[in-house]
Amino acid sequence: MTDSVNTYDLVILGGGTGGYAAALRASQLDMKVALIERDKVGGTCLHRGCIPTKALLHAAEVADTVKDAAGFGVNAELLGIDMEKVVAFKQGIIDRNYKGLQGLVKARGIDYISGEGKLVSQDTVEVTNDEGTLQVTGKAIVLATGSTSKTIGIDIRDRVMTSEQALEYTEVPESAIVLGGGVIGVEFASVWASMGSKVTIVEGLPHLVANEDEAISKALEKAFKKRKIDFKLGAMFDSVEQDADGVHVKLQDGTVIDASVLLVAVGRGPVTAGFGFEEQGIPMDRGFVLANERQHTGVGNIYAVGDIVPGLQLAHRSFAQGIFVAEELAGMNPAPIIESGIPRVTYCEPEIFSVGLTEKQAVETYGAEKIEKVEYPLGGNGKSTILKTTGFIKVVREKDGPVVGITGIGARLSEQVGEAQLIVNWEAFPEEVAALVHAHPTQNEAIGEAHLALAGKPLHFHN
């Protein structure tokens, strides 16, 4: 394969969630598609992100269930955690999904090209692999090269790791320091704490999961204290040393924290260097590709999707953007994706979900006097009391108007984001949701009760 040329309707650089979604939808729309990927189709989400972390979180939930079994009248004993088997369980899930995705790409007639791609003109990607060089030309091109863990200059090796290494770690660390109290940080802290580690989170901002509603952050901090997960807020990292005994993390105030391992979980950055984007005039900012609301870069017929575009770094956002671009190219004029309407979930224990505006954002948008809110405690929800979970559902509305934001915290609440996103995105009024009959006893019922309260008729608590 040397210096040959192939022409397609759509050429996609990157086979992660955004890239393969664009490929699958474009193939449905009768486009000839080339999907270029240097690693494995499925990208970070399938192989190093969403799916494997949730597999570990489920194993952690099983461990907690066994530990807490006596409280439900079930005699059980947790004999230990076999991390090699946990990692094998995780890998089995990845492998099964990977095989299915490979088969789907093949069945749809998509040309999957394995190799290192580089944008060499406004309509051509050059692919290099062991067989040589291939010029792939497209009437349209989608950039979907994804993201990777930020390291802020920290040497990642041995006992110092990012989430990628942590997913392959076959020990339960006796103790762990987690640098970063965002989504990735609190999820791994939750996993390791459930499995018996002594965990300390170091976060530079005033709260854990600082992008969430402040009431959610405070509730998570309270829950983590109860779980004996330590955290230091407003604490700035200085340096780390490691030796045979473990890691020694120094903070800028001079405090030194010792542990077995350090997880660097300070966010993810775009993977865009070396792909020829800047050379072809693609607008960039701090490594991100800038695109308008229709995902177009402003250069030629080149689009960008996923984590390389500023905004929420979520697999389902990438997925939706990939579908959007395929339909845009097919002339279907799809509606732009509203960022605030994208559901957000953090899968620690307790789980967190949110969609729409936080209370603070609603105040900034409408003014404090023009919003109404309610927090419905899960203590008033029958299923939540059976699960022995605490937390709440919070609903914010524009005064005399529709619901603009819903969030919640509690065990298993991630599954409630479905109705919440419909309420927010369809601009439902609390009175309309209150009129719907919610099944009893379910945690979903808590969403109904919250809207009953916001509609002026609270039943199971005093608003």
N, C-alpha and C positions, 0 to 999 in steps of 0.2 A: 504494500500500500504506500506508494510514494507519489506525492504531488498530483494526486487525482482530485477531481472536483465533483461534488454532488450538490444539486439544487433542490431546495424544499420550500414549501409554503411557510413553514415555521421552524426555526432552529432555536433550541433552548440550551443555554449553557448552565448546567447545574441540575442534578437529578433528585434534589430534596423535595420537600412537600410542595412548594410552589411550582417547581419545575415539572414534576411528574403530573401534578394536577392540570397544568396548562397543556401538557402533552396528551393526556387522556381525553380532555374535553375537546381539544383541537382535532384529534383523530375521529371523535364522534361527529364532528362537523365537516368531515370529509377533507381535511387538510393532510398533506404529506408532511410528516413531522420527523425531525431528528432530535434526539435527546442525548446530550453530551455530558458525561460524568466521569471524573477521574477516580472516584472511590466506589461507592455502592449506591444504587438507586434506593431512595428512602431518606437519605441524608441524615442530618443530626437527629431529627425527631425519632426516627425508627431505630437507629443504631447507637446513638450516644446521648439521647435526650428524653423526650416525653415517654416513650414506651418502656425503656429499661428502668428509668427512675420510678415509674408507677408500679412496675413489677416489684422493685425493692420495697416500696411503700406498702404494697399489699402484704408482702412477707412480714413487714414490721407490724401491720395491723393484726395478722394472725398471732404473732408473738404476744401482743398486748391482750388479745382475746383470751389466750391461754392463761396469762398472768392474772387476769381479772375474772377468770371463770368462777371462782368460789363465790364471788359476789352475786352470781346468778344461780347459785345452788348446784353448780357443776364442779365435781372434783377433778381437777387436772393439774399437771405440773409441767412447767417449762424446764426441760432438761438441758437446754443450750441451743445455740445457733450454729448450724453448719454452713458457714458462708460459701464454701465451695459449691454446695448444693443449691444455695440461694442464687449464686451467680449462674449456675447451670440452668436453673429454672428461668431466670431472666433471659439467658441466651436462647433457650428453646423458644420462647415467645418471639424474640427478634427473628430467629431463623424461619419460623413458620410464616410470619408476616412478610419477610423478605422474599421467600419463595413465591408466595401468592402475588406479590407486587411484580416480581419479574415475569411471572406467567401472564399477568394482566397487560403489561407493556408489550409483550410479544404477541399476545392475542389481538391487540388493537392495531397491529401492523406498524408500530412505531419503530423507527430505526434507532436502536440504542448503540451509541458509539462510546466505547471506553477509551479514555485518554485525557491528556491535559489540553484544555481548550484555551484559545486566546483570540480576542477580538482583533482582527487585523485590518478590517475596513468596516464601513457602516452596514455591510450586508454579508460579511464573511467571518467565520470562525475557523481558525487553523487548529487542527487537533494533532497532537503528537503522542505516539505510544510506541510500544516495542516493534510494531510493524512498519513504522515510518511516519509520514506526514500526510494529512488529508485536509483539503480545503472544502469546507462545508458552507454553502451559500444559501441564504434564506431571504424570502420576500419580506419576512419580519423576523426579528430576533428578540428573545426574552433572556434577560440576565437574571440568574437565580442562584448565585454562588454561595449564599448562606452566611453563617456566622461561626465563631469559635470562642472559647472561653478567654476572657481577658486575664492577664497575669500581672499587670502593672509592674513589670520588671522583676517579679519574683522568680527565682530559679526553681522550676518545677522538676523535682526529682525525688526519688526515694520516699521519704515521709511527708514531703510537701507535694500536694496534688491539686488538680482541678477536678471537675465532675467527671471528665472522661476517665481519669485514672481511678477515681473513687468507685466508679461502676464496675471495675474489674478487680477491686480490692477484695481479697479472699480471707480477710480477718475482720473481726469486730474489734475496732481499736479500743483499748482500755479507756482512753480519754482522747478527745478531739477538740481542736479549736477550729471554728468556722469563721472565716473572714468574709463578712457580708451577710446582712440580715434580710436580703430580698428573697424572691421565690426559691431560687436554687438553694440558697443557704439554709432557709428554714425547713425545706423538704429533707435535705440530708441530715440536718440536726435532728429532725423528727425520727428518721430511720435509725440512726445510730443510737439515739436515746432509748428507743423501743427495744433495741437489741442489747442494751446494757452498758453503753458507753457513757462516760461523764462528759457532757458537751458544754462548751462555752462559745457563744456567738459574739463576735466583735463587729459592731456596726457604727459607722461614722455619723449617721443621721440620728435624729432624736427618737425614732421609733423603728421597730421591726416592720417589714412589709410597708415601707413608708409611702408607697404609691396608692395604698388602699385608704379607705375612710379611716380617720383617726380613731373612731370608736372600735373599729375592727382591729387596728394595731394594738390598742390597749387591751382588748379582750384576748388577743393571741399572747401578749406578754404575760397576762395573768395566768392563762392556761399553761404556758411554758414554765412559769415559776412553780406551778402545781406539779408539773412533770419533772421538776428538778433540772430543767435545762437552764443554765446560767446564760446571761447576756450582758454585755457592756455597751450602752448606747452613748452616742456622741464621742466614741473612742476612736482615735486615729492611729492606724498602723504605722509603725516605723521600720521594723526589720525583723527577720527571722534567721535563726541559726538552728542547725540540726546536728545531732551526734547519735551515738549508739543508744542513748537513753531516751531520745525523742526530739521534739522540737521546742524551741524557746522563742516565743514571740514577744518582741518589745514594742510597746505603744509609745506614742509621742510624749505622753506625760511621764514616761520613765518606768511605768508598770511592766513587769515581765510575767508572762503566763506560760506555764509548761504543760505539755501534753504529748501524747503518743504520735499524733499526726496533725497536720494543718491542711484544711481544705480551703483553697482560694476560690471564693464564689462571689466575685465582684462584678458580675455581669458578663455579657457577651458582646463582642465587636464584629463588624462586618468583615467578610473574607473577600476582598476586592483587589488586593495588590497582585501585580504580575499578570493580570488578565487583559491588559491593553485598553482598559476603559478610558483612562485619562488621555492616552495617545489619540483616541478616536473622538475626543471632545465631549465625552459623557460628563455631565455636571456632577461634581463630587463635593462632599463636605465632611471632613474628618473621617474619610474612608467610606462613608455612606454614598450610595447613588441617589441622586435627587430625581424624583418623578412626580408628575402632577396627579390629580385625583383620578385620572384615567390610566395611571401607571406608565405614562409615556415620559421618556427622558428628555424630549425636546430635540433629539438627534435622530435623523433618518426615520426608520421604522423600528426603532429599538425601545423596548419596554423593560421595566425592572419590577421584580416582585420579591416578597419575603423579607428576611432579616437584613438584607443590604439596603432596604428602603427605611428611612427614619420612621419610628413608630413602635407599636407593640411588637415584641419579638415572640410571636406565638405561631405554632404550626397551623392552626386553623385560619389565622389571618393569611398566611402564605398560600394555603389551599384555596381560599376564596379569591385571592388576587390572581392566582394562576387561572382559575376558571373564568374570571372577569376578562383577562386579556384575550383568552381564546375566543370568547363570545364577542369581544370588541372587534377583533380581527375579522370575525365572520359577519360583521355588520349588524349585530343584534342590539347594539346600543344599550348595554346593561346599565343598571343604576349604580352610581359610584358607591363604594363601600364606606360606610360611616364608622370611623375609628372608635368612637365612644360606644357604639352599639355592638362591638365585638365582646363576647363573654370572656371573662378572665377567671381562672381557677388556680388556687394554690392547694396542693394535695398533702400538706402536713396534717398532723392531728392536733387540734381540730382543723377541718377543712374550711377553706374560704372561697366564696364566689362573689363576683361583682359584675355588673353590667350597667352602662350609662354613667351618669355623673355621681361623684361623691357629694356629700353635703357641702363641703367647702367649695367644690367646683360649681355646684348649683347656686350657692350664695354669690360667687363671683359672676355668674352668668345672669342671674335674675334679680339679685339683691336679697338681703336677709328677710325683708318684710314680705317678699313675694314667693316664698317657698313654705311648704309644710312637710313634716316628717313624722315618722313613727318608728319605734324600735319594739318589735314584738318578741318577748323573751321565749326561748324554747322550753322554759319551765312550764309554760302553758300548753305545750304540745304533747299529746299522749305518746306518740311514737318516740319522741326524743327522750321522754322520761324512762321509757322501756330500755332505750339504748344507753341510759345514764349519761347523756351529754347535756352540756349547757351551751349557751350562746344566744344568738338572736337573729332575726330578719329585720333589716332596716329598709324602709321605703321612703323616697323623697319625691315629692311632686311639686310642680309649679302651682302656686295657689290658684284654686278654681280651674286648674288645667290638668294635663296628663302627667303620668308618672315619668320622671326623668332619670331615676337611678334606683337600683335595688342591689343590696349586698347582704351577705349572711356569713355567719361563722358557727360551726358545730360539726360533730361527727357526721360523715356521709352527706354533707350539704352540697357537695359538688353536683350531685344529680338534680338539684333544684334550679340550676342555672338555665335550664331549657325554657321553663315557663317565664322566668324573669326576663330572658332576652326577647321573648315574644311581646311581653307587656311593654317593655321600653321601646323596642323598635317599631311596634305598631301603635305607639303613642296612646296606649289605653288609659282611661280614667280610672281612679280607684273604685268608683261606683260601679263601673263595668266589670272589673275583676271581682268585686265583692258579690256580684250577682251570680257568679259561677259557683257551682257546687264542687267543693274539693273533698276527695275521698278521706274517710276517717277509719282507722287512725293511720295517718301518713305524715311525714315531715312536710310534704307538699301542702298539707293543710295549714301549715304555719304561714305560707305565703298568702293564702286566702284570708286568714285571721288578720294579718298585718294590713291588708287592703280594706277589710271590714272596719278596722280601727281608723284608718285614714279617711274612710268614707263617713266617719262620725258615729259608728255603731260598734265600738269594741265590746267583745263578749267575755273573753277569758282573762282579761287583765284590765287594769285601770290605766288609761293613756294620760 
